[in-house]
């Protein structure tokens, strides 16, 4: 049945227009799901004859695509941006706040006020044996690219 498949193509097109206007990157996944339902409806018209089945498949595809975005694609994208920001050295002399103090055995976590490389929080270590506590303001003095950690120093008042 070509007509129901065309409805889903039109719905996907409307969702793409909404995506272009809002720039939220949310309705894009619903549009992809609508195109998938359009293809199923076109190639398997008897199995997809009911509009309830079509909507059910659209919801299932939407949930699967959005879940895969948050579990797989997005973390990889942020990781790649963080690695590039480290290699560029743009983080040197930037300041942030310690949210998890580093110890001699484990890296801590620092938070920037403005995201760098798609992330606000980065792993960090102190230079030498400098004691850094929760809430201390620090500045990035070096980058350990191999361990993907920032080397920080306490800002003296």
Kinemage of the C-alpha trace (Angstrom):
@kinemage 1
@onewidth
@group {chain A} dominant
@subgroup {mainchain}
@vectorlist {calphas} color= white
{ca unk a 1} P 0.000 0.000 0.000
{ca unk a 2} L 1.658 3.143 -1.221
{ca unk a 3} L -0.695 5.688 0.381
{ca unk a 4} L 0.017 4.834 4.073
{ca unk a 5} L 3.741 4.748 3.295
{ca unk a 6} L 3.481 8.231 1.810
{ca unk a 7} L 1.812 9.477 4.987
{ca unk a 8} L 4.865 8.356 6.944
{ca unk a 9} L 7.215 10.018 4.447
{ca unk a 10} L 5.252 13.269 4.797
{ca unk a 11} L 5.377 12.919 8.611
{ca unk a 12} L 9.158 12.380 8.419
{ca unk a 13} L 9.485 15.469 6.210
{ca unk a 14} L 7.478 17.551 8.703
{ca unk a 15} L 9.694 16.311 11.541
{ca unk a 16} L 12.824 17.272 9.583
{ca unk a 17} L 11.380 20.773 9.077
{ca unk a 18} L 10.709 20.977 12.828
{ca unk a 19} L 14.314 19.884 13.436
{ca unk a 20} L 15.654 22.592 11.151
{ca unk a 21} L 13.609 25.237 12.953
{ca unk a 22} L 14.307 24.117 16.542
{ca unk a 23} L 17.887 22.775 16.252
{ca unk a 24} L 17.323 20.433 19.200
{ca unk a 25} L 18.467 17.254 17.434
{ca unk a 26} L 15.460 15.452 18.928
{ca unk a 27} L 12.864 15.299 16.171
{ca unk a 28} L 15.516 14.015 13.758
{ca unk a 29} L 15.362 10.572 15.394
{ca unk a 30} L 11.566 10.522 15.135
{ca unk a 31} L 11.878 11.359 11.431
{ca unk a 32} L 14.248 8.427 10.889
{ca unk a 33} L 11.759 6.171 12.682
{ca unk a 34} L 8.950 7.464 10.451
{ca unk a 35} L 11.004 6.625 7.358
{ca unk a 36} L 11.619 3.124 8.715
{ca unk a 37} L 7.870 2.633 9.208
{ca unk a 38} L 7.269 3.990 5.683
{ca unk a 39} L 9.630 1.373 4.272
{ca unk a 40} L 7.993 -1.415 6.297
{ca unk a 41} L 4.547 -0.262 5.195
{ca unk a 42} L 5.633 -0.129 1.563
{ca unk a 43} L 7.380 -3.524 1.480
{ca unk a 44} L 5.056 -5.410 3.861
{ca unk a 45} L 1.595 -3.885 3.328
{ca unk a 46} L -0.364 -6.832 4.759
{ca unk a 47} L 1.619 -6.959 7.993
{ca unk a 48} L 1.440 -3.172 8.389
{ca unk a 49} L -2.216 -2.757 7.384
{ca unk a 50} L -3.422 -1.291 10.688
{ca unk a 51} L -2.510 2.254 11.713
{ca unk a 52} L -2.135 1.029 15.319
{ca unk a 53} L 0.585 -1.405 14.262
{ca unk a 54} L 2.316 1.341 12.308
{ca unk a 55} L 2.267 3.728 15.279
{ca unk a 56} L 3.497 0.925 17.548
{ca unk a 57} L 6.446 0.257 15.231
{ca unk a 58} L 7.153 3.993 15.026
{ca unk a 59} L 7.268 4.208 18.838
{ca unk a 60} L 9.493 1.115 19.095
{ca unk a 61} L 11.906 2.422 16.438
{ca unk a 62} L 11.963 5.856 18.097
{ca unk a 63} L 12.790 4.408 21.507
{ca unk a 64} L 15.510 2.143 20.076
{ca unk a 65} L 17.143 4.926 18.049
{ca unk a 66} L 17.085 7.451 20.905
{ca unk a 67} L 18.415 4.876 23.375
{ca unk a 68} L 21.229 3.940 21.009
{ca unk a 69} L 22.090 7.642 20.622
{ca unk a 70} L 22.448 8.173 24.363
{ca unk a 71} L 24.203 4.864 25.030
{ca unk a 72} L 26.480 4.615 22.023
{ca unk a 73} L 26.873 7.484 19.628
{ca unk a 74} L 26.786 10.508 21.938
{ca unk a 75} L 29.417 9.297 24.465
{ca unk a 76} L 31.751 8.425 21.585
{ca unk a 77} L 31.251 11.890 20.106
{ca unk a 78} L 32.023 13.625 23.425
{ca unk a 79} L 35.083 11.401 23.963
{ca unk a 80} L 36.430 12.288 20.523
{ca unk a 81} L 35.888 16.019 21.145
{ca unk a 82} L 37.616 15.783 24.532
{ca unk a 83} L 40.630 14.047 22.998
{ca unk a 84} L 40.878 16.734 20.323
{ca unk a 85} L 40.645 19.517 22.918
{ca unk a 86} L 43.496 17.878 24.846
{ca unk a 87} L 45.690 17.590 21.759
{ca unk a 88} L 45.033 21.221 20.821
{ca unk a 89} L 46.203 22.352 24.267
{ca unk a 90} L 43.295 24.778 24.606
{ca unk a 91} L 42.756 23.789 28.225
{ca unk a 92} L 46.077 25.124 29.495
{ca unk a 93} L 45.555 28.033 31.958
{ca unk a 94} L 41.803 27.408 32.155
{ca unk a 95} L 40.278 27.463 35.629
{ca unk a 96} L 37.738 25.179 37.235
{ca unk a 97} L 36.461 23.763 40.510
{ca unk a 98} L 37.264 20.366 42.015
{ca unk a 99} L 34.157 18.177 42.336
{ca unk a 100} L 36.043 15.005 43.325
{ca unk a 101} L 39.465 15.482 44.898
{ca unk a 102} L 42.364 13.570 43.338
{ca unk a 103} L 44.334 11.138 45.492
{ca unk a 104} L 47.731 9.592 44.931
{ca unk a 105} L 46.051 6.464 43.512
{ca unk a 106} L 42.998 7.842 41.683
{ca unk a 107} L 42.305 10.774 39.443
{ca unk a 108} L 39.870 13.388 40.636
{ca unk a 109} L 37.287 15.327 38.682
{ca unk a 110} L 37.236 19.032 37.926
{ca unk a 111} L 34.384 21.055 36.462
{ca unk a 112} L 34.730 23.973 34.083
{ca unk a 113} L 32.140 26.754 33.994
{ca unk a 114} L 32.093 26.549 30.183
{ca unk a 115} L 32.209 23.173 28.394
{ca unk a 116} L 35.427 22.303 26.576
{ca unk a 117} L 35.335 19.546 23.997
{ca unk a 118} L 31.682 18.881 24.737
{ca unk a 119} L 32.165 18.203 28.442
{ca unk a 120} L 32.093 20.211 31.667
{ca unk a 121} L 33.804 17.579 33.821
{ca unk a 122} L 37.300 16.224 33.231
{ca unk a 123} L 39.588 13.804 35.055
{ca unk a 124} L 42.472 15.549 36.780
{ca unk a 125} L 45.523 15.024 38.957
{ca unk a 126} L 47.470 17.452 41.087
{ca unk a 127} L 51.022 18.423 40.275
{ca unk a 128} L 53.438 16.719 42.616
{ca unk a 129} L 51.878 15.951 45.997
{ca unk a 130} L 49.836 19.130 46.252
{ca unk a 131} L 46.745 18.516 48.394
{ca unk a 132} L 43.551 19.570 46.637
{ca unk a 133} L 40.138 19.354 48.298
{ca unk a 134} L 36.525 19.452 47.177
{ca unk a 135} L 35.493 22.930 46.035
{ca unk a 136} L 39.036 24.242 45.540
{ca unk a 137} L 39.634 26.401 42.488
{ca unk a 138} L 42.371 25.057 40.251
{ca unk a 139} L 44.050 25.959 36.993
{ca unk a 140} L 45.199 23.536 34.296
{ca unk a 141} L 48.979 23.634 33.964
{ca unk a 142} L 49.604 20.553 31.806
{ca unk a 143} L 47.825 17.736 29.970
{ca unk a 144} L 48.561 14.005 30.242
{ca unk a 145} L 47.229 12.842 26.877
{ca unk a 146} L 48.152 9.184 27.453
{ca unk a 147} L 45.917 8.922 30.554
{ca unk a 148} L 43.428 11.561 29.332
{ca unk a 149} L 43.903 13.599 32.492
{ca unk a 150} L 44.528 17.235 33.215
{ca unk a 151} L 47.367 18.234 35.545
{ca unk a 152} L 46.089 20.974 37.801
{ca unk a 153} L 47.474 23.315 40.410
{ca unk a 154} L 45.691 25.036 43.264
{ca unk a 155} L 44.983 28.736 42.724
{ca unk a 156} L 46.583 30.630 45.574
{ca unk a 157} L 44.623 33.578 46.949
